[in-house]
Amino acid sequence: MAGRVDSTVLAGARVVLPTGTVEDGRVTVEGTRISGTQAENAPVLDLSGHWIVPGFVDMHNHGGGGASFTSGTVDEVLTGVRTHREHGTTTLVASTVTGEMDFLAERAGILSELVEQGDLAGIHFEGPFISPCRKGAHSEALLRHPDPAEVRKLMDAARGTAKMFTLATELPGGIESVRLLAEHGVIAAIGHTDATYEQTVEAIDAGATVATHLYNAMPAIGHRAPGPIAALLEDERITVELINDGTHLHPAALGLAYHHAGADRVALITDAMDAAGFGDGVYQLGPLAVNVENGVARLVEGNSIAGSTLTLDTAFHRAVTIDRIPVGDVVTSISANPARLLGVYDKVGSLEPGKDADLVVLDGDFRLKGVMRKGEWIVRPEAAAN
């Protein structure tokens, strides 16, 4: 059940604010925004026994609902966006996978229009500037060194909507590309990399600020060769992405990242592909065939993990109930941190007056019960309206 409300008060829930959790809290919505005052005679929705948290912000997502952000039509992309909204992601960046440069530039033009319309929050180019040693579910034949001129080509094609590039910064042109992105306010993310510890430090010093799905598609930590993971965890300038689906990471690895980096430097992402919110079957991820079985996506050839079928409501639930991360820390990682990185924290990422009325209602077991985006119920909670 969906629909926009002119004014309403959500009452009785535990409300997670930047300053902490308010028991028996109230959130007033007027039009598309959160209001600091309660309108007279506004209807009240009783959400006792529930939680209200900010809408989720996913900065790394390749699709969902059977649709691909890399190859889908506009309508298909919007289907993917709607699918993730129904699971609490009210702000979403569309991620591409490795392809021919001209094709990626064409896709950037299509996706940028959806950013300008407000359906997407930006574009993330994951590939083709990544290491063949750590390619994961990317076509090795289409990989290339991160030439700053080609990075600039994709930035220009995106018409100011490019938010992030994932790079193997140890490759020729990697450091120069990081500097170019930093100069233009675009996130340089280190990922799908075979870099050493020292090479990773060099990239961070050049301006890289994000670790693309930490642990995955990079060398493991060694006691004599610590590699990129140690460098990324220890540097306060880096935010680490984590895929909390129970497949990509052992809970102890997730706990290590939270313990070492702290919640303020973690961004929970999905890295979702087409099957998210849709089901098992055979899909295409760029030019590669992917088989999804029991919710786990793997390449048909090679069996490498190929993104996830995760939605952020599941990531939230796992983080609180399985990983025992405090609710406030999970909210920081799933909403506030990615909003800050994307430069949209003035509008989304927390429940504060003046911001967009983007919020998620969870029950006492942290299962999603309601989603509101810009004052419109995407999923209306079953509760008593007075």
SENU-370931 format. One record per residue (C-alpha): residue in three letters; x, y, z. Coordinates in steps of 0.25 Angstrom, whole numbers, plus 5000, padded with zeros to 4 digits. Each point is the difference from the previous one (the first is absolute). Example, Ala and Ser with C-alpha at 12.3 -4.5 7.8 and 13.67 -1.06 7.14 Angstrom:
2
{'ALA',{5049,4982,5031}}
{'SER',{5006,5014,4998}}
This chain:
386
{'MET',{5000,5000,5000}}
{'ALA',{5006,5013,4996}}
{'GLY',{4997,5015,4999}}
{'ARG',{5005,5014,5004}}
{'VAL',{4995,5006,5012}}
{'ASP',{4999,5016,5002}}
{'SER',{5003,4999,5015}}
{'THR',{5001,4989,5010}}
{'VAL',{5006,4996,5013}}
{'LEU',{5007,4987,5003}}
{'ALA',{4999,4997,5014}}
{'GLY',{5004,4990,5011}}
{'ALA',{5012,4994,4993}}
{'ARG',{5014,5000,5004}}
{'VAL',{5006,5011,4991}}
{'VAL',{5015,4999,4997}}
{'LEU',{5006,5014,4999}}
{'PRO',{5014,5005,4998}}
{'THR',{5001,5003,5015}}
{'GLY',{4994,4986,5004}}
{'THR',{4987,4992,5001}}
{'VAL',{4988,5007,5005}}
{'GLU',{4990,4991,5007}}
{'ASP',{4985,5002,4997}}
{'GLY',{5005,5010,4989}}
{'ARG',{4992,5008,4990}}
{'VAL',{5004,5004,4986}}
{'THR',{4991,5010,4993}}
{'VAL',{4999,5000,4985}}
{'GLU',{4995,5012,4992}}
{'GLY',{5000,4998,4985}}
{'THR',{5013,4995,4996}}
{'ARG',{5008,5003,5012}}
{'ILE',{5002,4998,5015}}
{'SER',{4994,5011,5008}}
{'GLY',{5005,5006,5013}}
{'THR',{4986,5003,5004}}
{'GLN',{4987,4992,5001}}
{'ALA',{4989,5005,4991}}
{'GLU',{4987,5002,5007}}
{'ASN',{4990,4989,4997}}
{'ALA',{5010,4992,4993}}
{'PRO',{4996,4985,5000}}
{'VAL',{5009,4991,5009}}
{'LEU',{5005,4987,4996}}
{'ASP',{5002,4991,5012}}
{'LEU',{5013,4992,4999}}
{'SER',{5002,4995,5014}}
{'GLY',{5010,4989,5000}}
{'HIS',{5007,5004,4988}}
{'TRP',{5013,5007,4996}}
{'ILE',{5001,5012,4990}}
{'VAL',{5013,5002,4994}}
{'PRO',{5005,5008,4988}}
{'GLY',{4998,4995,4986}}
{'PHE',{5012,4991,4995}}
{'VAL',{5010,5006,4991}}
{'ASP',{5007,4990,4990}}
{'MET',{5012,5005,4993}}
{'HIS',{5003,4987,4993}}
{'ASN',{4989,4993,4993}}
{'HIS',{4999,4993,4986}}
{'GLY',{4985,4997,4999}}
{'GLY',{4988,4992,5006}}
{'GLY',{4986,4996,4997}}
{'GLY',{5006,4992,4987}}
{'ALA',{5006,5013,4995}}
{'SER',{5014,5004,4997}}
{'PHE',{5005,5015,5002}}
{'THR',{5012,4996,4990}}
{'SER',{4991,4996,4988}}
{'GLY',{4985,5002,5004}}
{'THR',{4991,5010,4993}}
{'VAL',{4995,5012,5007}}
{'ASP',{4988,4993,5005}}
{'GLU',{5008,4988,5004}}
{'VAL',{5009,5008,5008}}
{'LEU',{4988,5007,5007}}
{'THR',{4995,4986,5003}}
{'GLY',{5013,4997,5007}}
{'VAL',{4999,5013,5008}}
{'ARG',{4986,4997,5004}}
{'THR',{5004,4986,5005}}
{'HIS',{5011,5006,5009}}
{'ARG',{4991,5011,5005}}
{'GLU',{4990,4989,5005}}
{'HIS',{5011,4995,5008}}
{'GLY',{5004,5013,5007}}
{'THR',{5010,5006,4990}}
{'THR',{4995,5014,4998}}
{'THR',{5013,5005,4994}}
{'LEU',{5007,4992,4990}}
{'VAL',{5013,5001,4991}}
{'ALA',{4999,4992,4987}}
{'SER',{5013,4992,4998}}
{'THR',{5005,4995,4987}}
{'VAL',{5009,4988,4996}}
{'THR',{5012,4999,4991}}
{'GLY',{4996,5002,4985}}
{'GLU',{5005,5007,4988}}
{'MET',{5003,5015,5002}}
{'ASP',{4990,5005,4990}}
{'PHE',{4989,4991,5006}}
{'LEU',{5003,5005,5014}}
{'ALA',{5000,5014,4995}}
{'GLU',{4986,4998,4994}}
{'ARG',{4995,4994,5012}}
{'ALA',{5005,5012,5008}}
{'GLY',{4992,5009,4992}}
{'ILE',{4987,4991,5002}}
{'LEU',{5003,4999,5015}}
{'SER',{5003,5015,5002}}
{'GLU',{4986,5003,4995}}
{'LEU',{4994,4992,5011}}
{'VAL',{5010,5007,5010}}
{'GLU',{4995,5013,4995}}
{'GLN',{4985,4996,5002}}
{'GLY',{5003,4996,5014}}
{'ASP',{4999,4985,4998}}
{'LEU',{5014,4997,5003}}
{'ALA',{5011,5007,5008}}
{'GLY',{5011,4998,4991}}
{'ILE',{5009,4990,4992}}
{'HIS',{5011,4991,5004}}
{'PHE',{5009,4994,4990}}
{'GLU',{5005,4987,5005}}
{'GLY',{5010,4996,4989}}
{'PRO',{5006,4999,4990}}
{'PHE',{5012,5006,5007}}
{'ILE',{5003,4988,5009}}
{'SER',{5010,4989,5002}}
{'PRO',{4998,4987,4991}}
{'CYS',{5006,4993,5013}}
{'ARG',{4988,5004,5008}}
{'LYS',{4989,5002,4989}}
{'GLY',{4989,4992,5007}}
{'ALA',{4988,5001,4991}}
{'HIS',{5006,5009,4990}}
{'SER',{5004,4996,4986}}
{'GLU',{5015,5000,4999}}
{'ALA',{5000,5002,4985}}
{'LEU',{4994,5014,5003}}
{'LEU',{5009,5005,5011}}
{'ARG',{5010,5011,4998}}
{'HIS',{5009,5009,5008}}
{'PRO',{4994,5012,5006}}
{'ASP',{5004,5010,4990}}
{'PRO',{4997,5014,5005}}
{'ALA',{4995,5004,4987}}
{'GLU',{4990,4989,4999}}
{'VAL',{4996,5002,5015}}
{'ARG',{4997,5015,4995}}
{'LYS',{4992,4994,4988}}
{'LEU',{4990,4993,5010}}
{'MET',{4999,5012,5009}}
{'ASP',{4996,5009,4989}}
{'ALA',{4990,4990,4994}}
{'ALA',{4994,5000,5014}}
{'ARG',{4998,5015,5000}}
{'GLY',{5004,5002,5014}}
{'THR',{4992,4988,5006}}
{'ALA',{5012,4991,5001}}
{'LYS',{5002,4998,5015}}
{'MET',{5010,4989,5001}}
{'PHE',{5010,4992,4992}}
{'THR',{5006,4986,5005}}
{'LEU',{5015,4999,4996}}
{'ALA',{5011,4991,5001}}
{'THR',{5009,5011,5004}}
{'GLU',{5013,4992,4998}}
{'LEU',{4998,4999,4985}}
{'PRO',{5007,5010,4991}}
{'GLY',{4992,5013,5000}}
{'GLY',{4994,4997,5014}}
{'ILE',{5005,5011,5008}}
{'GLU',{4998,5010,4990}}
{'SER',{4986,4996,4998}}
{'VAL',{4998,5001,5015}}
{'ARG',{5005,5014,5000}}
{'LEU',{4991,5004,4989}}
{'LEU',{4988,4994,5007}}
{'ALA',{5003,5007,5013}}
{'GLU',{5002,5013,4993}}
{'HIS',{4986,4999,4994}}
{'GLY',{4993,4996,5013}}
{'VAL',{4998,4986,4995}}
{'ILE',{5003,4988,5010}}
{'ALA',{5012,4992,4996}}
{'ALA',{4998,4986,5006}}
{'ILE',{5010,4989,5001}}
{'GLY',{4995,4987,4996}}
{'HIS',{5002,4987,4991}}
{'THR',{5014,5003,5003}}
{'ASP',{5013,4992,5002}}
{'ALA',{5007,5011,5006}}
{'THR',{5011,4999,5011}}
{'TYR',{4998,5007,5014}}
{'GLU',{5010,5011,4995}}
{'GLN',{4993,5002,4987}}
{'THR',{4987,5001,5007}}
{'VAL',{5005,5011,5009}}
{'GLU',{5005,5007,4988}}
{'ALA',{4986,5000,4994}}
{'ILE',{4994,5005,5013}}
{'ASP',{5010,5012,5001}}
{'ALA',{4996,5003,4985}}
{'GLY',{4986,5002,5004}}
{'ALA',{4993,4986,5001}}
{'THR',{4989,5000,5010}}
{'VAL',{4992,4987,4999}}
{'ALA',{5003,4985,5000}}
{'THR',{4991,4993,4990}}
{'HIS',{4994,4988,5008}}
{'LEU',{5011,4998,5009}}
{'TYR',{5007,4986,5001}}
{'ASN',{4993,4996,4987}}
{'ALA',{5008,5000,4987}}
{'MET',{5013,5004,5007}}
{'PRO',{5012,4992,5006}}
{'ALA',{4997,4995,5014}}
{'ILE',{5008,5005,5012}}
{'GLY',{5014,4994,5002}}
{'HIS',{5009,5002,5012}}
{'ARG',{5012,5004,4991}}
{'ALA',{4992,5005,4988}}
{'PRO',{4988,5007,5007}}
{'GLY',{4995,5005,4986}}
{'PRO',{4988,5010,4998}}
{'ILE',{4991,4995,5011}}
{'ALA',{5009,5005,5011}}
{'ALA',{5003,5013,4993}}
{'LEU',{4985,5002,4998}}
{'LEU',{4996,4997,5014}}
{'GLU',{5010,5008,5007}}
{'ASP',{4999,5013,4992}}
{'GLU',{4989,5010,5006}}
{'ARG',{4998,5006,4986}}
{'ILE',{4994,4987,4995}}
{'THR',{4986,4995,5001}}
{'VAL',{4999,4985,4998}}
{'GLU',{4988,4994,4992}}
{'LEU',{4995,4987,5006}}
{'ILE',{4990,4990,4994}}
{'ASN',{4993,4994,5011}}
{'ASP',{4992,4988,4993}}
{'GLY',{5007,4988,5008}}
{'THR',{5007,4996,4987}}
{'HIS',{5010,5011,4997}}
{'LEU',{5005,5001,5014}}
{'HIS',{5001,4992,5013}}
{'PRO',{4994,5007,5012}}
{'ALA',{5014,5001,5006}}
{'ALA',{5005,5007,4988}}
{'LEU',{4989,5010,5001}}
{'GLY',{5002,5001,5015}}
{'LEU',{5015,5003,4998}}
{'ALA',{4997,5011,4990}}
{'TYR',{4990,5007,5010}}
{'HIS',{5010,4998,5011}}
{'HIS',{5012,5005,4993}}
{'ALA',{4994,5011,4991}}
{'GLY',{4988,5004,5009}}
{'ALA',{4985,5002,4995}}
{'ASP',{5003,5014,4995}}
{'ARG',{5009,4994,4989}}
{'VAL',{4991,4988,4996}}
{'ALA',{4990,5001,4988}}
{'LEU',{4991,4988,4999}}
{'ILE',{4997,4997,4985}}
{'THR',{4993,4989,4992}}
{'ASP',{5008,4999,4988}}
{'ALA',{4987,4994,4995}}
{'MET',{4998,4995,4986}}
{'ASP',{4987,4997,4992}}
{'ALA',{4995,4989,5009}}
{'ALA',{4999,5008,5013}}
{'GLY',{4985,5000,5004}}
{'PHE',{4997,4991,4988}}
{'GLY',{5005,4986,5002}}
{'ASP',{5009,4988,4995}}
{'GLY',{5003,4998,4985}}
{'VAL',{5010,5003,4989}}
{'TYR',{5003,5015,4998}}
{'GLN',{5010,5009,4992}}
{'LEU',{5010,5009,5008}}
{'GLY',{5006,5008,4989}}
{'PRO',{5005,4990,4989}}
{'LEU',{5001,4988,5010}}
{'ALA',{4989,4990,5004}}
{'VAL',{4997,4999,5015}}
{'ASN',{4993,4988,5007}}
{'VAL',{4992,5004,5012}}
{'GLU',{4997,4988,5009}}
{'ASN',{4995,5001,5014}}
{'GLY',{5002,5015,5000}}
{'VAL',{5015,4999,4996}}
{'ALA',{5004,5006,4987}}
{'ARG',{5012,4993,4993}}
{'LEU',{5006,5000,4986}}
{'VAL',{4996,4989,4992}}
{'GLU',{5014,4999,4995}}
{'GLY',{5010,5000,5011}}
{'ASN',{4990,5000,5012}}
{'SER',{5005,5013,5005}}
{'ILE',{4990,5008,5009}}
{'ALA',{4993,5010,4991}}
{'GLY',{4995,5011,5008}}
{'SER',{4988,4997,5010}}
{'THR',{4985,4999,5001}}
{'LEU',{5001,5008,5013}}
{'THR',{4990,5011,5004}}
{'LEU',{5004,5010,5011}}
{'ASP',{4988,4996,5009}}
{'THR',{5007,4986,5001}}
{'ALA',{5013,5006,5002}}
{'PHE',{4994,5009,5011}}
{'HIS',{4994,4988,5007}}
{'ARG',{5012,4991,4999}}
{'ALA',{5009,5011,5006}}
{'VAL',{4991,5002,5012}}
{'THR',{4996,4985,5003}}
{'ILE',{5011,4992,4995}}
{'ASP',{5012,5009,5001}}
{'ARG',{4995,5007,5012}}
{'ILE',{5004,5014,4995}}
{'PRO',{4993,5011,5008}}
{'VAL',{4988,5006,4993}}
{'GLY',{5005,5014,5000}}
{'ASP',{5013,4995,4993}}
{'VAL',{4993,4992,4990}}
{'VAL',{4992,5013,4996}}
{'THR',{5013,5008,4999}}
{'SER',{5005,4989,4990}}
{'ILE',{4988,4998,4992}}
{'SER',{4995,5014,4999}}
{'ALA',{5008,5012,5005}}
{'ASN',{5014,4996,4996}}
{'PRO',{4996,4997,4985}}
{'ALA',{4992,5013,5000}}
{'ARG',{5012,5008,5004}}
{'LEU',{5009,4993,4990}}
{'LEU',{4990,5003,4989}}
{'GLY',{4999,5014,5004}}
{'VAL',{4985,4999,5003}}
{'TYR',{5000,5000,5015}}
{'ASP',{4993,5014,5000}}
{'LYS',{4988,4993,4995}}
{'VAL',{5000,4985,5004}}
{'GLY',{5007,4991,5009}}
{'SER',{4994,5004,5014}}
{'LEU',{4987,5003,5006}}
{'GLU',{5001,5015,5002}}
{'PRO',{4991,5012,4997}}
{'GLY',{5001,5006,4986}}
{'LYS',{5005,4987,4994}}
{'ASP',{4992,4991,4990}}
{'ALA',{4990,4991,5007}}
{'ASP',{5008,4988,4997}}
{'LEU',{4998,4989,5010}}
{'VAL',{4998,4985,5003}}
{'VAL',{4991,4994,5011}}
{'LEU',{5005,4987,5006}}
{'ASP',{4993,4991,5010}}
{'GLY',{5006,4996,5013}}
{'ASP',{5007,4988,4993}}
{'PHE',{5006,5010,4990}}
{'ARG',{4992,4995,4988}}
{'LEU',{4996,5011,4990}}
{'LYS',{4985,5004,5002}}
{'GLY',{5000,5014,4993}}
{'VAL',{5007,5009,4990}}
{'MET',{4998,5015,4998}}
{'ARG',{5007,5008,4989}}
{'LYS',{4998,5015,4999}}
{'GLY',{4988,4999,5008}}
{'GLU',{4994,4989,4992}}
{'TRP',{4997,4986,5005}}
{'ILE',{5007,4990,4991}}
{'VAL',{4996,4989,5010}}
{'ARG',{4990,5004,5011}}
{'PRO',{5001,4994,5013}}
{'GLU',{4988,4993,5006}}
{'ALA',{4997,5008,5012}}
{'ALA',{4989,5008,5006}}
{'ALA',{4997,5014,4995}}
{'ASN',{4993,5009,5009}}
